[in-house]
Amino acid sequence: MHSEVILSYLLAFGVAVLLLRVLARVAFRIDLVDQPNERKDHHGAVPLIGGLAMFMAFSFAALTLPIPLAHLRSLFAGAALLVVIGVLDDMHELSSAARFAAQIIAALLMIHQGGVVLQDFGAIGWAGNWFELGDWSVPLTVFATVGVINALNMSDGMDGMAGSITLLVVLSLGVVALVAGDLNSVWLLLLLATVIFSFLLFNMRIPGRKRALVFMGDAGSMFLGFILAWFFVILSQGEGRAMTPVTALWFFAVPLIDTVSQMLRRIFKGRSPFAPDREHFHHILLLARYSPEQSLGIVVIVSIVMSLIGLAGLYLGVPEVIMFYGFLLLFAIYFLGMIWAWKVRRFIHRSISRRRDLLDRRSGKDRRQTGDQNGWAGSERRAETEDQRSGQSNRRKLK
């Protein structure tokens, strides 16, 4: 049986790589590409087919796993819906209402067809009491699912960032499932990790290649976010739960804390919480003149530390209430630190200057230093004229 699983992984990797290469060439013909604009500083048109390729490879290879799939029908149905909407959004800029509607429908499929629903938040009461959700189970599950999807989307602002964060979360969930003896979840999570790794081979900057060949697009961030939400719930609920709900917060700490704090800052400034800007964690790192590779490395290291804290708290028996309030304390420190980011520079010995950033962007320097900025569910895209020469260079690399 284990040889069958290995063959499934090899199939997933091969199909993903093949689709990434083939669909990238198709993307230029159907205009499924991301153009540089006033907020996106990548070079030329980049195919937005990463999410579609990952979903197709994952779904195809999952059929070859020696596990029952009947209980996963709503997972694949919801993911398929989000991928379709994501591709349409990448091509035609759908309204935010359409995107949120699709996310809510996917969450309801997960709840009513898959039976995957939040029943409690664990023992996070003041005295360690159990926090039952009761009648709030369904609306809070929908809210959490939509939140995870969009938090991951907002982290897709630099080459390799969203994919790397997701890969780390998936591997952390795999460890939890393995310790709990849930081999079916382990095999499915490792299959997902395989296709994400395949995507990162095309999306990350590597020696000899200074830019991404493909982006995951909204289809990718919504697909991956939905699957993460599914496993967060299914592994943290029920009598035989594999982890506590607060463990999921630590696994997903980087995109969750950054997204919520950024939305709060926008509200405090009297702006829409969904308004575009360049004040996310990775933006601050880039403004501090860390290279995209260094910035990604910092984000990955922080993500690893957060996951290790979550695992340590789970397996060392740290009370859930302590882990929960520890997470809130971390959020408060980050939130205040980002508000005073310009003062924090003295501690990191880096100058953070928006004026210099503006001058660099006007002079074109920023295009050599920053990755793409995708924003909330694609609402921040404003396409400009295609850079033909760079687009042709991307085509040659994909051949």
C-alpha positions in Angstrom: 0.0 0.0 0.0 2.8 2.4 0.8 4.3 1.8 -2.7 1.0 2.9 -4.1 1.2 6.1 -2.0 4.7 6.9 -3.3 3.5 6.4 -6.9 0.7 8.8 -6.2 3.2 11.4 -5.1 5.4 10.9 -8.1 2.3 11.2 -10.3 1.2 14.4 -8.5 4.7 15.9 -9.0 4.9 14.9 -12.7 1.4 16.1 -13.6 1.9 19.4 -11.7 5.1 20.1 -13.5 3.6 19.2 -16.9 0.6 21.4 -16.3 2.6 24.3 -15.1 4.6 24.3 -18.3 1.7 23.7 -20.7 -0.8 26.0 -19.1 1.8 28.8 -18.8 2.1 28.8 -22.6 -1.7 28.7 -23.0 -2.1 31.6 -20.5 -0.4 34.0 -22.9 -2.9 33.2 -25.6 -6.0 33.7 -23.5 -4.6 36.6 -21.5 -4.6 34.8 -18.2 -1.5 36.8 -17.1 -0.6 39.3 -14.5 0.6 42.7 -15.8 2.8 45.1 -13.9 1.2 48.3 -12.7 1.5 51.0 -10.1 1.4 48.4 -7.2 2.9 45.3 -9.0 6.5 45.6 -9.7 7.3 42.3 -11.4 8.8 42.2 -14.9 6.4 41.7 -17.8 3.3 39.5 -18.1 3.4 36.4 -15.8 1.0 33.5 -16.2 -1.6 33.2 -13.4 -2.0 29.4 -13.8 -0.3 28.1 -10.6 -3.6 27.6 -8.7 -5.3 25.8 -11.6 -2.3 23.5 -12.1 -2.1 22.6 -8.4 -5.8 21.9 -8.2 -5.8 19.7 -11.3 -2.7 17.7 -10.2 -3.9 17.3 -6.7 -7.4 16.1 -7.7 -6.1 13.7 -10.3 -3.4 12.2 -8.0 -5.9 11.9 -5.1 -7.9 9.5 -7.1 -4.9 7.1 -7.0 -4.5 7.2 -3.2 -5.6 4.0 -1.4 -8.0 5.9 0.8 -11.8 6.4 0.7 -12.7 9.7 -0.9 -16.5 9.7 -0.5 -16.3 11.9 2.6 -14.1 14.4 0.7 -16.6 15.1 -2.1 -17.6 18.5 -0.6 -13.9 19.4 -0.3 -13.2 18.9 -4.0 -16.5 20.5 -4.9 -15.8 23.6 -2.9 -12.2 23.8 -4.1 -13.4 23.4 -7.7 -15.9 26.2 -7.3 -13.2 28.5 -5.9 -10.7 27.6 -8.6 -13.2 28.4 -11.4 -14.2 31.7 -9.7 -10.5 32.5 -9.1 -9.6 31.9 -12.8 -12.5 34.1 -13.9 -11.4 36.8 -11.5 -7.8 36.6 -12.7 -9.1 37.1 -16.3 -12.0 39.5 -15.9 -11.8 41.2 -12.5 -15.0 40.0 -10.8 -16.7 42.0 -8.1 -15.8 41.4 -4.5 -19.4 40.3 -3.9 -19.0 37.5 -6.4 -15.8 36.3 -4.8 -17.2 36.4 -1.3 -20.3 34.6 -2.4 -18.3 31.8 -3.9 -16.2 31.5 -0.7 -19.4 31.4 1.5 -20.9 28.7 -0.8 -17.8 26.6 -0.5 -17.8 27.0 3.3 -21.5 25.9 3.4 -20.7 22.9 1.2 -17.9 22.0 3.7 -20.4 22.3 6.6 -23.6 20.8 5.3 -22.3 18.2 2.9 -19.0 17.3 4.6 -20.0 17.8 8.2 -16.9 19.8 8.8 -17.9 22.5 11.3 -16.5 24.3 14.3 -18.2 23.1 17.5 -16.0 24.7 20.0 -12.8 26.8 20.5 -11.4 24.5 23.1 -10.5 25.3 26.7 -9.7 29.0 26.3 -12.1 30.4 29.0 -10.7 32.5 31.8 -10.5 29.4 34.1 -9.7 27.0 31.3 -13.4 26.4 30.7 -14.6 24.9 27.4 -15.7 27.5 24.9 -18.7 25.9 23.1 -20.1 27.7 20.1 -23.7 26.3 20.1 -25.9 28.2 17.6 -22.9 30.2 16.4 -21.2 27.1 15.0 -22.2 27.5 11.4 -21.8 31.3 11.0 -18.4 31.2 12.8 -17.2 28.3 10.6 -18.2 30.3 7.5 -16.4 33.4 8.9 -13.3 31.4 9.8 -13.2 29.8 6.4 -13.5 33.0 4.5 -11.0 34.6 6.8 -8.4 31.9 6.1 -8.9 32.1 2.4 -8.4 35.9 2.3 -5.6 36.0 4.8 -3.7 33.6 2.5 -4.6 35.8 -0.5 -3.2 38.9 1.2 0.0 37.1 1.9 0.5 36.4 -1.8 2.6 39.6 -2.3 6.1 38.3 -3.0 7.6 35.5 -5.1 7.3 32.2 -3.2 5.7 33.7 -0.1 2.2 32.3 -0.1 3.3 28.9 -1.4 6.1 28.7 1.2 3.8 29.6 4.1 1.2 27.1 2.9 3.7 24.4 2.5 4.9 24.9 6.1 1.4 24.8 7.5 0.5 21.7 5.5 3.6 19.9 6.8 2.8 21.0 10.4 -0.7 19.6 10.0 0.8 16.4 8.6 2.9 16.0 11.7 -0.3 16.4 13.8 -2.2 13.9 11.8 0.7 11.4 11.9 1.0 11.6 15.7 -2.8 11.1 15.9 -2.5 8.0 13.7 -4.8 9.6 11.0 -2.9 8.1 8.0 -5.6 9.1 5.5 -5.1 12.8 6.3 -1.3 12.3 6.4 -1.3 11.0 2.8 -3.6 13.6 1.5 -1.6 16.4 3.2 1.6 15.1 1.8 0.0 14.9 -1.6 -0.9 18.6 -1.3 2.6 19.4 -0.1 4.0 17.7 -3.3 2.0 19.8 -5.7 2.9 23.0 -3.7 6.5 22.1 -3.9 6.1 21.6 -7.7 4.6 25.1 -8.0 7.4 26.7 -5.9 10.0 25.4 -8.4 8.4 27.8 -10.9 7.4 30.5 -8.5 10.4 31.1 -6.3 13.5 33.0 -7.3 16.5 30.7 -7.6 20.1 31.1 -8.6 20.2 32.1 -12.3 16.5 33.1 -12.3 15.6 36.5 -10.7 11.8 36.4 -11.2 8.9 34.0 -11.0 7.8 32.1 -14.1 4.2 31.7 -12.9 2.0 33.1 -10.1 -0.7 31.1 -8.3 -3.3 33.8 -8.8 -6.6 34.1 -6.9 -7.5 30.6 -8.0 -4.4 29.3 -6.1 -4.8 31.3 -2.9 -8.5 30.5 -2.6 -7.9 26.8 -3.4 -5.1 26.5 -0.8 -6.9 28.6 1.8 -10.0 26.5 1.6 -8.1 23.2 2.0 -6.2 24.7 5.0 -9.5 25.8 6.6 -10.9 22.2 6.0 -8.0 20.6 7.8 -7.9 23.2 10.6 -11.5 22.3 11.5 -11.4 18.5 10.9 -8.2 18.0 13.0 -9.3 20.3 15.8 -12.8 19.1 16.5 -14.5 16.1 18.1 -13.7 13.8 20.9 -10.7 12.3 19.1 -9.3 15.6 17.9 -5.7 15.5 16.8 -4.9 19.1 18.0 -6.5 21.9 19.9 -8.1 24.8 18.0 -5.5 27.3 19.3 -2.8 25.2 17.7 -4.2 26.2 14.3 -3.8 29.8 15.2 -0.1 29.3 15.8 0.3 27.3 12.5 -1.3 30.1 10.6 0.0 33.0 12.7 2.0 34.9 10.1 -0.8 35.6 7.5 -3.5 35.8 10.2 -1.8 38.3 12.4 -0.6 40.4 9.5 -4.0 40.5 7.8 -6.0 41.3 10.9 -3.6 44.0 12.1 -3.5 45.5 8.6 -7.3 45.7 8.4 -7.5 47.3 11.9 -4.9 49.9 10.9 -6.9 50.8 7.8 -10.1 51.1 9.9 -8.3 53.4 12.4 -7.2 55.6 9.5 -10.8 55.9 8.3 -10.3 53.7 5.2 -11.9 50.6 4.0 -10.4 47.5 5.6 -10.0 46.1 2.0 -8.3 49.2 0.6 -4.9 48.5 -1.2 -1.7 49.7 0.3 1.9 48.7 0.8 2.1 48.3 4.6 2.1 44.5 5.0 4.9 42.8 6.8 6.7 41.9 3.6 6.3 45.5 2.4 8.0 46.8 5.5 10.9 44.3 5.0 11.3 45.5 1.4 11.2 49.2 2.5 13.9 48.3 5.0 16.0 47.4 2.0 16.0 43.7 2.6 16.1 41.9 -0.8 13.1 39.8 -1.9 15.1 36.7 -1.1 16.1 37.9 2.4 12.5 39.1 3.1 11.1 35.7 2.1 13.7 34.0 4.3 12.7 36.1 7.3 9.0 35.3 6.7 9.7 31.6 6.4 11.9 31.6 9.5 9.1 33.3 11.5 6.6 30.9 10.2 8.7 27.9 11.2 9.1 29.4 14.7 5.3 29.9 15.0 4.6 26.3 14.0 7.2 25.0 16.4 5.6 26.9 19.2 2.2 25.5 18.3 3.6 21.9 18.2 5.5 22.4 21.5 2.4 23.8 23.2 0.3 20.9 21.9 2.7 18.0 22.8 4.1 19.5 26.0 0.6 19.9 27.5 0.7 23.7 27.8 -2.9 24.7 28.8 -4.9 26.0 25.9 -5.8 29.2 27.7 -2.1 30.1 28.0 -1.5 29.3 24.4 -4.5 31.4 23.4 -3.5 34.5 25.4 0.1 34.1 24.4 -1.1 34.3 20.8 -3.1 37.5 21.6 0.0 39.0 23.3 2.0 38.2 20.1 -0.7 39.9 18.0 -0.6 43.0 20.2 3.1 43.2 20.0 3.1 42.9 16.2 0.2 45.4 15.9 2.0 48.0 17.9 5.3 47.3 16.3 3.8 47.8 12.8 2.2 51.1 13.9 5.6 52.3 15.1 7.5 50.6 12.3 9.4 53.8 11.6 10.7 53.9 15.2 11.4 50.1 15.3 14.0 50.7 12.6 16.6 51.8 15.2 16.5 48.3 16.7 16.9 46.5 13.3 19.5 49.1 12.2 17.6 49.6 8.9 16.2 52.8 7.5 12.5 52.6 6.5 11.7 55.5 4.2 8.5 55.8 2.2 10.0 58.9 0.4 12.9 56.8 -0.9 10.6 54.0 -1.8 8.5 56.4 -3.9 11.6 57.8 -5.6 12.9 54.3 -6.3 9.5 53.3 -7.8 9.5 56.3 -10.0 13.0 55.5 -11.2 12.2 51.9 -11.8 14.6 50.5 -9.1 11.8 48.9 -7.2 11.1 46.6 -10.0 14.4 44.9 -9.4 13.8 44.6 -5.7 10.2 43.7 -5.1 7.8 40.9 -6.1 4.2 41.0 -7.2 1.6 42.5 -4.9 -1.7 40.7 -5.4 -3.9 42.2 -2.7 -7.2 41.2 -1.2 -9.0 38.7 -3.5 -7.5 40.4 -6.6 -9.3 43.7 -6.0 -6.1 45.6 -6.1 -5.2 44.8 -9.7 -5.1 47.6 -12.4 -3.7 46.2 -15.6 -1.3 48.3 -17.8 0.3 47.7 -21.2 2.2 44.4 -21.5 5.9 44.4 -21.5 6.3 42.5 -24.7 10.0 41.8 -24.4 9.8 40.5 -20.9 6.8 38.4 -21.8 8.7 36.8 -24.6 11.6 36.1 -22.2 9.2 34.3 -19.9 7.9 32.2 -22.9 11.4 31.2 -23.8 12.1 30.1 -20.2 9.0 27.9 -20.2 9.8 26.2 -23.4 
